[in-house]
């Protein structure tokens, strides 16, 4: 029932955005002037993003004592993109099972990897968003203040969860043992400062790439705003990657990004087609490239797609 409600919410929000787009299409179609080269650029940005994510995965997994192969992680990343549109967090579950079967990564250490991947994202993106808002946008505007507060809160919470020491539990039951293993993995990640620095730098690269993709789309709609403004949208987009209210944050991401575009001076009626084009790029990339990668893994190791 919970999964059904999530899909229902995604359908309702998407229907609202599509309806809004249809009602305003007569006015908006004259704005859209995306060339074939721009379209190719959008898919290339998505491809480079997957390569960077694969490298980031390798470095973070190495921090918890697991050596992985670059192309294996890139292929796995593309499959995760595809499976994230399926209910029950299948992308995360598939990656956890794959890493356990092929690299011996325990579920406890996978949880350390996954949590730290999320926290590095929610730590890195707000820093850029805060800097851009402080230097380029009026702080007396309520929408800027709200966005600044969200970024600041995300940064503080992520920093605390990333670095503040946590005492080991004293119990010997199964939960305490799992928690000890998790915290031991956490300590290994924290101790490896160089790896954390590389993760943050690579996350920034991916963050800038996602902002650039939005920038290309908005410029194709004739919106000539300060390029740094797209970093704000990219920060919000990254933050929403882990707000899985709906599968793949469908609908939620589009609605919030369209609303956030008002902060950087882009009308809502222009933002709606922009964020829907961005989603269309993400979905087609995930289903084509992710689908091909899934077929490759299925031929290579069909047991990974069967229930244990």
Number of C-alpha atoms within 10 A of each C-alpha: 6 9 14 11 12 18 18 13 18 20 15 13 16 18 13 14 21 15 12 14 20 13 11 15 14 10 12 15 12 10 16 16 13 15 10 9 8 15 15 11 15 23 16 15 18 20 16 14 21 20 20 19 21 22 21 25 22 20 21 23 23 17 23 20 13 16 15 18 12 16 12 13 21 23 20 23 22 26 25 23 22 25 25 20 19 15 16 13 15 16 21 17 14 18 19 20 19 17 19 15 13 11 13 12 20 16 16 18 23 21 16 24 24 16 15 21 19 16 21 20 25 26 25 23 27 28 15 19 23 21 14 17 22 13 9 12 15 13 14 8 10 11 15 20 16 12 19 20 13 15 24 17 15 20 21 14 13 21 16 11 13 18 13 10 12 10 8 14 13 9 11 10 8 9 11 14 15 16 15 19 17 20 20 17 21 23 18 16 24 18 13 14 12 13 18 19 12 15 25 19 14 18 23 17 16 24 21 21 21 23 24 20 22 22 25 19 24 25 17 18 20 14 17 12 14 12 12 20 21 24 27 27 25 27 26 23 22 23 22 19 17 14 13 15 19 21 22 25 19 22 25 21 24 25 19 15 23 24 18 22 20 15 20 18 14 18 15 16 17 22 24 21 26 24 23 22 16 18 17 12 16 16 17 14 20 23 18 13 18 22 18 15 22 21 14 14 18 14 10 10 12 11 12 16 13 7 5 6
